Amino acid sequence: MSDEAHFHLSGEETFFQQDGAMCHRTRASMAVVNNLFPNHVISRYGDIIWPARSPDLST
């Protein structure tokens, strides 16, 4: 992720919602995401567990 995008996306109100693709759930990928969005990751293996394609978040 570029430094400019990280600047605009960082903050207490910003969450990262994982799409559930297997290649995006590798340990290396999740380590990067968790580093950029500590305690703000919505994913099967993130801080906030939420099912993929949930109508509550995916609309």
Secondary structure as UniProt FT lines:
FT   HELIX           3..9
FT   TURN            12..13
FT   STRAND          16..17
FT   HELIX           22..25
FT   HELIX           27..36
FT   TURN            38..39
FT   STRAND          41..42
FT   TURN            44..45
FT   TURN            52..53
FT   TURN            55..57
//
